[in-house]
Amino acid sequence: MTRYLTILGTFARACLVRDMTFRANFLLECLTSLGWMSMNLAFYLLVFTFTPEIGKGTGWTREPFFAFVATGLIINAIVQAFFMPSAEELTEMVRTGGLDGVLVKPLDAQFLLSLHRVDFSALANGIVGLVLLAWAVSRFESPPPPVAWAVYPLLILCGVAILYGLVIMLAAATIHMGRNQSLYDFWFYLTNFSRYPAEIYAGPWGGPLRALCTFVIPILLVVNVPARVIAQPFSAGAWWPVAGMVAAAAAALVVSRWVFQRSLARYRSASS
């Protein structure tokens, strides 16, 4: 474990040096991310000028909802900074034979392919998320209990694990298809479902969609469970979603590992 942490630190330092070599581009990427997020926050503020709550009786009033948005920002920033840049390069590696060089290295291939690139500019949204979370929590009628703060970081990691598993499975499809840009687009479309409270998925169409995105592809758990723990009253019944999310995160890691290993077994070098 120490060896892999050292290697990850080396990757991160190299990527930071690369980003600082082109500071203007780095700052522009940060500003672009912040601008996009500012427009989204402005839209949500506009929504709350017309309604005090997202869904009648759901408890998602303005401050809890902004805590929900902040949680999503933190989770997605981690995934987009540490995993997406590396996974996006897998298409070229398969097509050009660069994957061959990865497979002969004395390190785990999944580790190298998912963590060799770090996009520090993507962390800008995570910083915004932390500031937004602090602002929202400070305006709650009653602060979250200590147990909620203790569970919250664990659930953030579980949300990251679920998204990581999805990224790895989509990246593994590259080995079979050779090019999977459309599947990465599908990843962004799918994660859009996690940007909103689960309560909005109701009715004849929303109900089945909510079940699909909770029990089959647990994308709705990613933000909803940690945000609910911190933004709404924490009761004994809240432990069931927490346990479910931990189980979903473990399952995502195990299944994605299996899919990745099976895909590597079918890999044929670009030179063969």
C-alpha positions as CSV (number, residue, x, y, z in Angstrom):
1,M,0.0,0.0,0.0
2,T,2.8,2.4,0.9
3,R,4.5,1.7,-2.5
4,Y,1.3,2.6,-4.4
5,L,0.7,5.8,-2.3
6,T,4.3,6.9,-3.1
7,I,3.7,6.2,-6.8
8,L,0.4,8.1,-6.7
9,G,2.2,11.0,-5.1
10,T,4.8,11.0,-7.9
11,F,2.0,11.0,-10.5
12,A,0.3,13.9,-8.8
13,R,3.5,16.0,-8.6
14,A,4.3,15.4,-12.2
15,C,0.8,16.4,-13.2
16,L,1.0,19.5,-11.0
17,V,4.4,20.5,-12.6
18,R,2.8,20.0,-16.1
19,D,-0.2,22.2,-15.1
20,M,2.0,24.9,-13.7
21,T,4.1,25.0,-16.9
22,F,1.0,26.3,-18.6
23,R,-0.5,28.5,-15.9
24,A,-2.7,30.5,-18.1
25,N,-4.4,27.4,-19.4
26,F,-4.8,26.0,-15.8
27,L,-6.4,29.3,-14.6
28,L,-8.7,29.4,-17.6
29,E,-9.9,25.8,-16.9
30,C,-10.5,26.7,-13.3
31,L,-12.4,29.9,-14.2
32,T,-14.4,28.0,-16.8
33,S,-15.5,25.4,-14.1
34,L,-16.3,28.2,-11.7
35,G,-18.3,30.1,-14.3
36,W,-20.3,27.0,-15.1
37,M,-21.0,26.4,-11.5
38,S,-22.0,30.0,-10.8
39,M,-24.6,29.8,-13.5
40,N,-26.0,26.7,-12.0
41,L,-26.2,28.2,-8.6
42,A,-27.8,31.3,-10.0
43,F,-30.4,29.1,-11.6
44,Y,-31.2,27.3,-8.3
45,L,-31.5,30.7,-6.5
46,L,-34.0,31.7,-9.2
47,V,-36.0,28.5,-8.6
48,F,-36.2,29.3,-4.9
49,T,-37.7,32.7,-5.6
50,F,-40.8,30.9,-6.8
51,T,-41.0,27.9,-4.4
52,P,-39.8,27.4,-0.8
53,E,-39.2,23.7,-1.3
54,I,-38.2,21.2,-4.1
55,G,-41.2,18.9,-3.9
56,K,-43.9,19.3,-1.3
57,G,-43.1,17.7,2.0
58,T,-39.6,16.5,0.9
59,G,-37.7,18.7,3.3
60,W,-35.4,20.0,0.5
61,T,-35.8,23.7,1.3
62,R,-33.1,26.2,0.1
63,E,-30.3,25.6,2.5
64,P,-30.7,21.7,2.6
65,F,-30.8,21.7,-1.2
66,F,-27.6,23.8,-1.4
67,A,-26.0,21.3,0.9
68,F,-27.2,18.6,-1.5
69,V,-25.6,20.5,-4.4
70,A,-22.4,21.0,-2.4
71,T,-22.1,17.3,-1.8
72,G,-22.5,16.5,-5.5
73,L,-19.8,19.1,-6.3
74,I,-17.3,17.5,-3.8
75,I,-17.9,13.9,-5.1
76,N,-17.8,14.8,-8.8
77,A,-14.7,17.0,-8.3
78,I,-12.8,14.0,-6.8
79,V,-13.8,11.7,-9.6
80,Q,-13.1,14.2,-12.4
81,A,-9.8,15.1,-10.9
82,F,-8.3,11.7,-10.1
83,F,-10.0,9.1,-12.4
84,M,-11.6,10.6,-15.5
85,P,-8.4,12.0,-17.1
86,S,-6.7,8.7,-16.9
87,A,-9.6,6.6,-18.1
88,E,-10.2,8.9,-21.1
89,E,-6.7,8.1,-22.4
90,L,-7.4,4.4,-22.5
91,T,-9.0,4.6,-26.0
92,E,-5.7,5.9,-27.5
93,M,-3.7,3.3,-25.5
94,V,-5.8,0.5,-27.0
95,R,-5.7,1.8,-30.5
96,T,-2.0,2.6,-30.6
97,G,-0.7,-0.3,-28.5
98,G,0.3,1.9,-25.5
99,L,-1.6,-0.5,-23.3
100,D,1.1,-3.1,-24.0
101,G,3.6,-1.0,-22.0
102,V,1.2,-0.7,-19.1
103,L,0.6,-4.4,-18.9
104,V,4.3,-5.4,-18.7
105,K,5.0,-3.0,-15.7
106,P,5.3,-4.6,-12.3
107,L,2.3,-2.8,-11.0
108,D,-1.4,-3.4,-11.0
109,A,-2.8,-2.4,-14.5
110,Q,-6.0,-1.0,-13.1
111,F,-4.1,1.3,-10.7
112,L,-1.9,2.6,-13.5
113,L,-4.7,3.1,-16.0
114,S,-7.1,4.9,-13.6
115,L,-4.6,7.1,-11.6
116,H,-1.7,8.1,-13.8
117,R,-3.2,11.5,-14.6
118,V,-4.5,14.1,-12.2
119,D,-6.5,17.2,-13.3
120,F,-6.0,19.7,-10.5
121,S,-8.2,22.3,-12.2
122,A,-11.2,20.0,-11.6
123,L,-10.7,20.4,-7.9
124,A,-12.0,24.0,-8.2
125,N,-15.6,22.8,-8.1
126,G,-14.7,20.8,-5.0
127,I,-13.5,23.9,-3.2
128,V,-16.7,25.7,-4.2
129,G,-18.6,22.7,-2.8
130,L,-16.9,22.9,0.6
131,V,-17.6,26.7,0.8
132,L,-21.2,26.2,-0.2
133,L,-21.6,23.3,2.3
134,A,-20.2,25.5,5.1
135,W,-22.6,28.3,4.2
136,A,-25.6,26.1,3.9
137,V,-25.0,24.3,7.2
138,S,-24.4,27.5,9.0
139,R,-28.0,28.6,8.1
140,F,-29.7,25.4,9.2
141,E,-32.3,25.8,11.9
142,S,-30.5,23.0,13.9
143,P,-26.9,21.9,13.2
144,P,-26.2,18.3,12.1
145,P,-25.4,16.0,15.1
146,P,-21.9,14.7,15.5
147,V,-22.8,11.2,14.3
148,A,-23.9,12.8,10.9
149,W,-20.5,14.5,10.6
150,A,-18.8,11.3,11.4
151,V,-20.7,9.3,8.8
152,Y,-20.6,12.0,6.1
153,P,-16.9,11.6,5.0
154,L,-17.5,7.8,4.7
155,L,-20.5,8.3,2.5
156,I,-18.5,10.8,0.3
157,L,-15.9,8.0,-0.2
158,C,-18.7,5.5,-1.0
159,G,-20.1,7.9,-3.6
160,V,-16.7,8.3,-5.2
161,A,-16.3,4.5,-5.2
162,I,-19.7,4.0,-7.0
163,L,-18.7,6.5,-9.7
164,Y,-15.2,5.0,-9.9
165,G,-16.7,1.6,-10.5
166,L,-18.8,3.0,-13.3
167,V,-15.8,4.8,-14.9
168,I,-13.8,1.6,-14.8
169,M,-16.5,-0.5,-16.4
170,L,-17.0,2.1,-19.2
171,A,-13.2,2.3,-19.7
172,A,-13.0,-1.5,-19.9
173,A,-15.5,-1.4,-22.8
174,T,-12.8,0.3,-24.8
175,I,-10.8,-2.9,-24.9
176,H,-13.8,-4.6,-26.7
177,M,-14.8,-1.6,-28.9
178,G,-11.5,0.1,-29.6
179,R,-13.2,3.5,-29.3
180,N,-15.9,4.4,-26.8
181,Q,-16.3,8.2,-26.7
182,S,-20.0,7.8,-26.8
183,L,-19.8,5.7,-23.6
184,Y,-18.1,8.5,-21.8
185,D,-20.8,10.8,-23.0
186,F,-23.2,8.2,-21.5
187,W,-21.4,8.5,-18.2
188,F,-22.1,12.2,-18.0
189,Y,-25.7,11.7,-19.1
190,L,-26.2,9.0,-16.4
191,T,-24.6,11.0,-13.6
192,N,-27.0,13.9,-14.3
193,F,-29.6,11.8,-12.5
194,S,-27.6,12.1,-9.3
195,R,-27.7,15.9,-9.4
196,Y,-31.3,16.0,-8.1
197,P,-33.1,14.7,-5.0
198,A,-34.6,11.2,-5.4
199,E,-38.0,12.5,-4.5
200,I,-38.5,14.2,-7.8
201,Y,-38.5,10.8,-9.5
202,A,-42.2,9.9,-8.9
203,G,-45.2,8.9,-10.9
204,P,-45.6,6.3,-13.6
205,W,-42.3,7.2,-15.3
206,G,-40.3,8.5,-12.4
207,G,-41.0,5.5,-10.1
208,P,-39.5,2.8,-12.3
209,L,-36.6,5.2,-13.2
210,R,-35.9,5.8,-9.5
211,A,-35.9,2.0,-8.8
212,L,-33.5,1.4,-11.8
213,C,-31.1,4.1,-10.6
214,T,-31.2,3.0,-7.0
215,F,-31.1,-0.8,-7.1
216,V,-29.6,-1.7,-10.5
217,I,-27.3,1.3,-11.2
218,P,-27.1,2.9,-7.8
219,I,-26.4,6.4,-9.2
220,L,-29.1,8.0,-7.1
221,L,-27.4,6.9,-3.9
222,V,-24.2,8.8,-4.8
223,V,-25.4,12.2,-3.6
224,N,-28.7,11.6,-2.0
225,V,-27.6,9.5,0.9
226,P,-24.7,11.7,2.2
227,A,-26.6,14.9,1.6
228,R,-29.7,13.5,3.4
229,V,-27.5,12.5,6.4
230,I,-26.1,16.0,6.7
231,A,-29.1,18.2,5.6
232,Q,-32.1,16.4,7.2
233,P,-32.8,15.1,10.7
234,F,-30.7,12.1,11.5
235,S,-32.8,9.3,12.9
236,A,-32.5,5.5,13.5
237,G,-34.1,4.8,10.1
238,A,-31.2,6.7,8.4
239,W,-28.9,3.8,9.0
240,W,-30.6,1.6,6.4
241,P,-29.7,3.9,3.5
242,V,-26.2,4.3,5.0
243,A,-25.7,0.5,5.1
244,G,-27.2,0.2,1.6
245,M,-24.7,2.8,0.2
246,V,-21.7,1.0,1.8
247,A,-22.9,-2.2,0.3
248,A,-23.4,-0.6,-3.1
249,A,-19.9,0.9,-3.0
250,A,-18.4,-2.4,-2.2
251,A,-20.3,-4.1,-5.0
252,A,-19.3,-1.4,-7.5
253,L,-15.6,-2.0,-6.7
254,V,-15.9,-5.7,-6.9
255,V,-17.9,-5.8,-10.1
256,S,-15.8,-3.2,-11.8
257,R,-12.6,-5.1,-10.9
258,W,-14.1,-8.3,-12.3
259,V,-15.2,-6.6,-15.5
260,F,-11.8,-4.9,-15.9
261,Q,-9.9,-8.2,-15.4
262,R,-12.2,-10.0,-17.9
263,S,-11.7,-7.3,-20.4
264,L,-7.9,-7.5,-20.1
265,A,-8.1,-11.2,-20.7
266,R,-9.6,-10.5,-24.1
267,Y,-7.1,-7.8,-25.0
268,R,-5.1,-8.3,-28.1
269,S,-2.1,-6.1,-28.8
270,A,-2.4,-3.5,-31.5
271,S,0.6,-5.1,-33.2
272,S,-1.0,-8.6,-33.2
